[in-house]
Amino acid sequence: MNLASAKIIASSTAGDTAVASAARISTTQGSALEIYEKSCEKENNGSLIEKVVGSGHTSTLEHQFFTVAFDNVSVCTEEFVIEFRLGSYTVKSRRYVDFTNAGFYIPALPAELLADYRQHMQSLFDAYARLLELDIPKEDARYLLPYCFRSNFYCTMNARELLYMVTVMCKGRGRFYPELKMLGESLKMQLRDYFPNLPELFEARFRADESEAFARYAPVQPDWHIVPKAETAEVELRFAPPQHSLDILMEAQVFNGMFAADPEGPYEAFDLITSERPRELELIHAQFEIRNLSLAAITHLVRHRIQTVLVPHITAAVYKQNYVLPETIRQNAEACALYQQAFEKNAAAFEKMRSSGLPAEDAQYFALAGNQLDVICDMNGRELLHFMKLRTCNRAQWEIRSCAIELLRQLRAESPALFSMFGPSCFVSGKCPEGRLSCGKAKEMQALFSDAL
């Protein structure tokens, strides 16, 4: 059996010396290199770091980095970790990798439920494999993968963020989930080799939030029954930049000394949109909601970390039971029947096991990648530009691409002068960044996004 684990596989070489140097530099005479050289000779680096961190000055820890290999964890753990946005992540793509033999995480279930759990989860992997045999693309077959499937990924964080994440795993919302608690305790022990007392210092300063306990449960009526239903994602622009956005951007560029404004002439934002450093765009923002977005597509959305994004807990998707139905599957009678039956059987299996004593924290493993949730996002104009360049591209995953194009259509309706310049990279800059993976249709894309969407 492959056990879930989290192992620190690399750290920045200077270690506590760099952190101690940072702790000294604000109150010590001398240049940066002089202070660093003295810190290399000091024996009290550890106690100094603990004193500074204990006083709340945790930013000094950001000069130490760790890379963690998460090995054979559930995808629920992957989703939890990626919520910590001050980190870098590289995951195994479900769009391109065959997950038939990936295996699945088995929580500490009551003995009487274990056999049924194993049999049910394996049946979902078998259905996934059959879809691949029917020539369904991996990115669509993956919607049947249960959220107990094994995930393997790398995460790199500075020491402060990693210590904070470990604290949340052990003492915060992660403590309700045995898998997260176990991984957090393991990482805590490993971190003690670098900073012996810091895990406990972080925990002492942490205030646990009890509200996450309720996320494991859903209000259930006595006659409650799950009815899976196929739904299509819907986008609603909740707040758009005002019509005078161009005036805001022009004033910001004048303030920033970028150019001398001509009060008589029209303002063109094209140079700003295509510039290397369009910081003025950060002064405007948009808020939008996407209803019925699959868990798989949500992973493409939350990768944009310079945003505020509200995503309900995975368990909510299990109780909601709406799901996406891809066109490739809809057009294949055998695949469509197999696909829809899989969602129905999964809902029935969850309902049966829940009524037989399934622990509340294990409900999340019954979510399928195709189950849907509603999400709310708020992005500034610069991140919106980046989002559109990536997600309206022909190579973007089709579900998030459809949502991005619809969002852009609504933004153009509200502020056409600005958002008529937003679109995929080949449209915005005239260049495709995909190299050999380019769709080869730059001219067609430029024509498409030049017109009304």
C-alpha positions as CSV (number, residue, x, y, z in Angstrom):
1,M,0.0,0.0,0.0
2,N,1.3,3.5,-0.9
3,L,1.1,5.6,2.2
4,A,0.4,9.4,1.9
5,S,3.5,11.4,2.9
6,A,4.9,14.9,2.8
7,K,8.7,15.2,2.8
8,I,11.0,18.3,2.8
9,I,13.3,17.5,-0.1
10,A,15.2,20.8,-0.4
11,S,15.9,24.0,1.5
12,S,17.8,27.2,0.8
13,T,21.5,26.6,1.7
14,A,22.1,29.5,4.0
15,G,19.5,28.2,6.4
16,D,19.1,30.0,9.7
17,T,22.1,32.2,8.9
18,A,20.1,34.2,6.4
19,V,17.2,34.4,8.7
20,A,19.4,35.5,11.6
21,S,21.0,38.1,9.4
22,A,17.6,39.5,8.5
23,A,16.7,39.6,12.2
24,R,19.8,41.7,12.9
25,I,20.0,44.1,10.0
26,S,17.3,46.5,11.1
27,T,19.0,47.2,14.4
28,T,22.7,46.6,13.7
29,Q,25.4,48.8,12.2
30,G,27.2,47.6,9.1
31,S,26.5,46.6,5.5
32,A,24.4,43.6,4.5
33,L,27.4,41.5,3.7
34,E,29.2,42.4,7.0
35,I,26.2,41.4,9.0
36,Y,25.8,38.2,7.1
37,E,29.5,37.3,7.7
38,K,29.2,38.0,11.4
39,S,26.0,35.8,11.5
40,C,28.0,32.9,10.0
41,E,30.1,33.0,13.2
42,K,27.4,33.5,15.7
43,E,26.2,30.6,18.0
44,N,23.0,32.3,19.1
45,N,21.3,32.5,15.7
46,G,18.6,30.1,16.9
47,S,17.7,31.9,20.1
48,L,17.7,35.2,18.2
49,I,15.3,33.9,15.6
50,E,13.0,32.6,18.3
51,K,13.1,35.9,20.1
52,V,12.3,37.9,17.0
53,V,9.5,35.5,15.9
54,G,8.1,35.4,19.4
55,S,7.8,39.2,19.2
56,G,5.7,38.8,16.1
57,H,8.4,39.8,13.5
58,T,7.9,36.7,11.4
59,S,8.8,38.3,8.0
60,T,12.4,37.5,8.7
61,L,11.6,33.8,8.1
62,E,10.7,34.6,4.5
63,H,14.4,34.4,3.6
64,Q,14.4,30.6,4.1
65,F,12.7,28.4,1.5
66,F,11.6,24.8,1.6
67,T,10.4,22.5,-1.2
68,V,8.0,19.7,-0.1
69,A,7.1,16.6,-2.1
70,F,3.6,15.5,-1.4
71,D,3.5,11.8,-2.3
72,N,0.4,9.8,-2.9
73,V,-1.9,12.1,-0.9
74,S,-5.5,12.6,-1.8
75,V,-6.4,15.4,-4.2
76,C,-8.4,16.9,-1.3
77,T,-5.0,17.5,0.3
78,E,-3.8,19.1,-2.9
79,E,-6.8,21.4,-2.9
80,F,-6.1,22.4,0.7
81,V,-2.4,23.1,0.2
82,I,-3.0,25.2,-3.0
83,E,-5.2,27.5,-1.0
84,F,-2.0,29.0,0.5
85,R,-1.2,31.4,-2.2
86,L,2.3,32.4,-1.1
87,G,3.8,29.3,-2.6
88,S,4.7,27.7,-5.9
89,Y,3.1,24.5,-7.0
90,T,3.7,21.9,-9.8
91,V,1.1,19.2,-10.0
92,K,0.5,16.2,-12.3
93,S,-1.9,17.2,-15.0
94,R,-5.2,15.4,-15.2
95,R,-5.6,16.7,-18.8
96,Y,-2.7,14.8,-20.1
97,V,-1.8,11.9,-17.7
98,D,-3.7,8.6,-17.6
99,F,-4.9,8.1,-14.0
100,T,-6.3,4.6,-14.5
101,N,-3.8,3.1,-12.1
102,A,-3.2,6.2,-9.9
103,G,-4.9,4.5,-6.9
104,F,-7.0,6.2,-4.2
105,Y,-6.6,7.3,-0.6
106,I,-8.3,5.1,2.0
107,P,-9.3,6.9,5.2
108,A,-9.6,5.2,8.6
109,L,-13.2,4.0,8.0
110,P,-15.2,1.8,10.3
111,A,-14.4,-1.8,9.4
112,E,-17.9,-2.6,8.1
113,L,-17.6,0.2,5.5
114,L,-14.1,-0.6,4.2
115,A,-15.0,-3.2,1.6
116,D,-17.8,-1.2,0.1
117,Y,-15.6,1.9,-0.1
118,R,-12.9,0.0,-1.9
119,Q,-15.3,-1.6,-4.3
120,H,-17.1,1.6,-5.1
121,M,-14.0,3.7,-5.7
122,Q,-12.5,1.1,-7.9
123,S,-15.7,1.0,-9.9
124,L,-15.2,4.7,-10.7
125,F,-11.6,4.2,-11.9
126,D,-12.9,1.3,-14.0
127,A,-15.5,3.6,-15.5
128,Y,-12.8,6.2,-16.2
129,A,-10.7,3.6,-17.9
130,R,-13.7,2.6,-20.1
131,L,-14.2,6.2,-21.2
132,L,-10.6,6.3,-22.3
133,E,-11.2,3.1,-24.3
134,L,-14.1,4.8,-26.0
135,D,-11.7,7.6,-27.1
136,I,-13.1,10.2,-24.7
137,P,-10.3,12.8,-24.1
138,K,-8.5,12.4,-20.7
139,E,-9.6,16.0,-19.8
140,D,-13.2,14.9,-20.0
141,A,-12.9,11.3,-18.6
142,R,-11.3,12.8,-15.5
143,Y,-14.6,14.2,-14.4
144,L,-15.3,10.7,-13.0
145,L,-12.3,10.6,-10.8
146,P,-13.3,10.6,-7.1
147,Y,-11.6,13.1,-4.9
148,C,-9.8,10.3,-3.0
149,F,-7.6,9.7,-6.1
150,R,-3.9,9.9,-5.4
151,S,-2.1,13.2,-6.1
152,N,1.6,13.8,-6.3
153,F,3.0,17.4,-6.4
154,Y,5.7,19.7,-5.4
155,C,5.2,22.8,-3.2
156,T,7.8,25.5,-2.5
157,M,7.2,28.0,0.3
158,N,9.1,30.4,2.5
159,A,9.5,29.3,6.1
160,R,6.9,31.6,7.4
161,E,4.2,30.4,5.0
162,L,5.1,26.7,5.5
163,L,5.0,27.1,9.3
164,Y,1.7,28.8,9.0
165,M,0.3,26.1,6.8
166,V,1.5,23.4,9.1
167,T,-0.1,25.2,12.1
168,V,-3.4,25.3,10.2
169,M,-3.1,21.6,9.4
170,C,-2.5,20.7,13.0
171,K,-4.4,23.3,15.0
172,G,-6.7,25.0,12.5
173,R,-9.3,23.8,10.0
174,G,-7.1,21.0,8.9
175,R,-7.3,19.3,12.3
176,F,-10.8,18.0,11.5
177,Y,-9.4,15.8,8.7
178,P,-7.1,13.0,9.8
179,E,-5.1,12.9,6.5
180,L,-4.2,16.6,6.8
181,K,-3.5,16.3,10.6
182,M,-1.1,13.4,9.9
183,L,0.7,15.2,7.1
184,G,1.0,18.4,9.2
185,E,2.4,16.5,12.2
186,S,5.0,14.9,9.9
187,L,6.1,18.3,8.5
188,K,6.2,19.8,12.0
189,M,8.7,17.2,13.0
190,Q,10.8,17.8,10.0
191,L,10.8,21.6,10.5
192,R,12.1,21.1,14.0
193,D,15.4,20.0,12.4
194,Y,15.8,23.6,11.0
195,F,14.0,25.7,13.7
196,P,13.6,23.5,16.9
197,N,11.0,25.6,18.7
198,L,9.3,27.6,16.0
199,P,6.4,25.2,15.3
200,E,5.3,25.5,18.9
201,L,5.8,29.3,18.8
202,F,3.5,29.5,15.8
203,E,0.9,27.3,17.4
204,A,1.0,29.5,20.6
205,R,0.1,32.6,18.5
206,F,-2.6,30.8,16.5
207,R,-6.2,31.3,17.2
208,A,-8.3,28.3,16.0
209,D,-11.5,28.9,14.1
210,E,-14.3,26.5,15.0
211,S,-16.4,27.4,12.0
212,E,-14.7,24.9,9.7
213,A,-16.1,22.1,11.8
214,F,-19.5,22.8,10.3
215,A,-18.1,22.5,6.7
216,R,-17.9,18.8,7.1
217,Y,-21.6,18.5,7.6
218,A,-24.6,19.6,5.6
219,P,-28.1,20.2,7.0
220,V,-30.0,17.0,6.1
221,Q,-33.8,16.7,6.3
222,P,-35.2,13.3,7.4
223,D,-36.5,12.6,3.8
224,W,-33.3,13.9,2.1
225,H,-32.3,12.2,-1.1
226,I,-29.6,13.0,-3.5
227,V,-30.7,13.5,-7.1
228,P,-27.7,14.1,-9.4
229,K,-28.3,16.6,-12.2
230,A,-26.3,17.8,-15.2
231,E,-25.9,21.5,-15.3
232,T,-24.0,24.1,-17.4
233,A,-21.8,26.7,-15.9
234,E,-23.2,30.3,-15.8
235,V,-21.2,33.5,-15.4
236,E,-22.6,36.7,-13.8
237,L,-20.6,39.9,-13.7
238,R,-21.4,41.3,-10.2
239,F,-19.3,44.4,-10.4
240,A,-17.6,45.9,-13.5
241,P,-15.0,48.7,-13.8
242,P,-16.9,52.0,-14.5
243,Q,-17.3,53.5,-17.9
244,H,-14.7,56.1,-17.1
245,S,-12.0,53.4,-16.5
246,L,-9.9,54.9,-19.3
247,D,-9.9,58.3,-17.5
248,I,-8.7,56.5,-14.3
249,L,-5.9,54.8,-16.2
250,M,-4.9,58.0,-18.1
251,E,-4.7,60.0,-14.8
252,A,-2.7,57.2,-13.2
253,Q,-0.2,57.2,-16.1
254,V,0.1,61.0,-16.0
255,F,0.7,60.8,-12.2
256,N,3.3,58.1,-12.8
257,G,5.1,60.3,-15.4
258,M,4.5,57.8,-18.2
259,F,3.5,60.5,-20.7
260,A,2.2,64.0,-21.1
261,A,-1.5,63.9,-21.6
262,D,-3.1,65.7,-24.5
263,P,-6.4,67.0,-23.0
264,E,-7.8,67.6,-26.5
265,G,-6.9,64.2,-27.9
266,P,-8.4,60.7,-27.3
267,Y,-6.7,58.5,-24.8
268,E,-5.5,55.1,-26.1
269,A,-4.8,52.4,-23.5
270,F,-3.1,50.0,-26.0
271,D,0.4,50.9,-24.9
272,L,-0.5,50.2,-21.3
273,I,-2.2,46.9,-22.1
274,T,0.8,45.6,-24.0
275,S,3.4,47.1,-21.6
276,E,5.7,45.0,-19.4
277,R,4.6,46.7,-16.2
278,P,0.9,47.7,-16.5
279,R,0.5,48.6,-12.8
280,E,-2.1,51.2,-13.4
281,L,-4.5,48.4,-14.3
282,E,-4.4,47.4,-10.6
283,L,-6.5,50.5,-9.8
284,I,-9.6,49.0,-11.3
285,H,-11.3,45.6,-10.5
286,A,-14.2,43.4,-11.4
287,Q,-16.2,40.9,-9.3
288,F,-17.9,37.9,-10.9
289,E,-19.7,34.7,-9.9
290,I,-19.5,31.4,-11.7
291,R,-22.4,29.0,-10.9
292,N,-22.0,25.3,-11.5
293,L,-18.3,25.2,-12.2
294,S,-16.8,21.7,-11.9
295,L,-14.2,20.9,-9.3
296,A,-11.8,20.2,-12.1
297,A,-12.3,23.6,-13.7
298,I,-12.0,25.3,-10.3
299,T,-8.4,24.1,-10.2
300,H,-7.7,26.2,-13.3
301,L,-9.4,29.2,-11.7
302,V,-7.7,29.2,-8.3
303,R,-4.2,29.0,-9.9
304,H,-4.6,32.7,-10.4
305,R,-3.4,33.7,-6.9
306,I,-3.6,37.5,-7.2
307,Q,-7.3,37.5,-6.6
308,T,-9.9,37.1,-3.9
309,V,-11.7,33.8,-4.6
310,L,-14.4,32.2,-2.5
311,V,-14.8,28.5,-3.0
312,P,-17.1,26.4,-0.7
313,H,-15.7,23.3,0.9
314,I,-15.4,20.2,-1.3
315,T,-18.0,18.5,0.8
316,A,-20.7,20.9,-0.4
317,A,-20.3,19.5,-3.9
318,V,-21.1,16.0,-2.6
319,Y,-24.4,17.2,-1.1
320,K,-25.2,19.4,-4.1
321,Q,-24.5,16.6,-6.7
322,N,-24.8,18.8,-9.8
323,Y,-22.3,17.7,-12.5
324,V,-20.9,18.8,-15.8
325,L,-21.7,16.8,-19.0
326,P,-19.0,17.3,-21.7
327,E,-20.0,17.4,-25.3
328,T,-17.6,14.6,-26.2
329,I,-19.5,12.3,-23.8
330,R,-22.9,13.6,-24.7
331,Q,-22.3,12.6,-28.4
332,N,-21.3,9.0,-27.5
333,A,-24.3,7.0,-26.4
334,E,-22.3,4.3,-24.5
335,A,-20.1,6.8,-22.9
336,C,-23.0,9.1,-21.9
337,A,-24.9,6.2,-20.3
338,L,-21.8,5.1,-18.4
339,Y,-20.9,8.6,-17.3
340,Q,-24.4,9.5,-15.9
341,Q,-24.8,6.1,-14.2
342,A,-21.4,6.7,-12.5
343,F,-22.7,9.9,-10.9
344,E,-26.0,8.3,-9.9
345,K,-24.2,5.3,-8.4
346,N,-21.7,7.6,-6.6
347,A,-24.6,9.6,-5.0
348,A,-26.3,6.4,-4.0
349,A,-23.1,4.9,-2.5
350,F,-22.5,8.1,-0.5
351,E,-26.1,8.2,0.8
352,K,-25.9,4.6,1.9
353,M,-22.5,4.9,3.6
354,R,-23.5,8.2,5.2
355,S,-26.5,6.5,6.8
356,S,-24.3,3.6,7.9
357,G,-21.9,5.7,9.8
358,L,-19.5,7.3,7.4
359,P,-17.5,9.9,9.4
360,A,-18.4,13.4,8.3
361,E,-14.8,14.3,7.5
362,D,-14.7,11.5,4.9
363,A,-17.6,12.8,2.8
364,Q,-15.2,14.9,0.8
365,Y,-13.7,11.7,-0.8
366,F,-17.0,11.0,-2.5
367,A,-16.8,14.2,-4.6
368,L,-16.2,13.6,-8.2
369,A,-14.1,15.9,-10.3
370,G,-17.2,16.7,-12.4
371,N,-19.3,17.7,-9.4
372,Q,-20.0,21.5,-9.4
373,L,-19.8,24.4,-7.0
374,D,-20.5,28.1,-7.2
375,V,-17.5,30.4,-6.8
376,I,-17.1,34.2,-6.4
377,C,-13.9,36.0,-7.6
378,D,-12.6,39.5,-7.4
379,M,-9.7,40.4,-9.7
380,N,-7.9,43.7,-10.4
381,G,-7.5,44.8,-14.0
382,R,-4.0,43.6,-14.3
383,E,-4.9,40.0,-13.1
384,L,-8.0,40.1,-15.3
385,L,-5.7,40.8,-18.3
386,H,-3.5,37.9,-17.4
387,F,-6.5,35.7,-16.8
388,M,-8.0,36.5,-20.2
389,K,-4.7,36.0,-22.0
390,L,-4.4,32.5,-20.6
391,R,-8.0,31.3,-20.3
392,T,-9.5,32.6,-23.6
393,C,-6.7,30.9,-25.4
394,N,-7.5,27.9,-27.7
395,R,-5.4,25.7,-25.5
396,A,-7.2,26.5,-22.3
397,Q,-9.4,23.8,-20.8
398,W,-12.7,24.1,-22.5
399,E,-14.9,24.6,-19.5
400,I,-12.9,27.5,-18.0
401,R,-12.4,28.9,-21.5
402,S,-16.1,29.1,-22.1
403,C,-16.6,30.9,-18.8
404,A,-13.7,33.3,-19.5
405,I,-15.1,34.2,-22.9
406,E,-18.6,34.8,-21.5
407,L,-17.1,37.0,-18.7
408,L,-15.1,39.0,-21.3
409,R,-18.3,39.4,-23.3
410,Q,-20.1,40.9,-20.3
411,L,-17.1,43.1,-19.4
412,R,-17.0,44.5,-23.0
413,A,-20.7,45.3,-22.7
414,E,-20.0,47.4,-19.6
415,S,-16.7,49.0,-20.6
416,P,-16.1,48.4,-24.3
417,A,-13.3,51.0,-24.7
418,L,-11.1,49.1,-22.3
419,F,-12.1,45.5,-22.5
420,S,-12.2,45.4,-26.3
421,M,-8.4,45.1,-26.0
422,F,-8.6,42.1,-23.7
423,G,-8.4,38.5,-25.0
424,P,-5.9,35.7,-25.6
425,S,-2.2,36.5,-25.9
426,C,-2.1,36.3,-29.7
427,F,-4.8,38.9,-29.8
428,V,-3.4,41.2,-27.1
429,S,0.3,41.2,-28.1
430,G,0.2,39.6,-31.5
431,K,2.4,36.8,-30.3
432,C,1.6,33.2,-29.2
433,P,3.5,32.1,-26.1
434,E,2.8,28.4,-26.6
435,G,5.7,27.6,-28.9
436,R,5.4,24.2,-30.5
437,L,2.1,23.6,-28.7
438,S,0.5,26.6,-30.5
439,C,-2.9,26.0,-32.1
440,G,-1.6,27.7,-35.2
441,K,-4.7,29.8,-35.6
442,A,-3.4,33.2,-34.4
443,K,-5.0,35.1,-37.3
444,E,-8.4,33.5,-36.8
445,M,-8.2,34.2,-33.1
446,Q,-7.3,37.8,-33.7
447,A,-10.2,38.2,-36.1
448,L,-12.6,36.5,-33.6
449,F,-11.7,38.7,-30.7
450,S,-11.7,41.9,-32.8
451,D,-15.4,41.4,-33.4
452,A,-18.2,41.3,-30.9
453,L,-18.1,38.0,-28.9
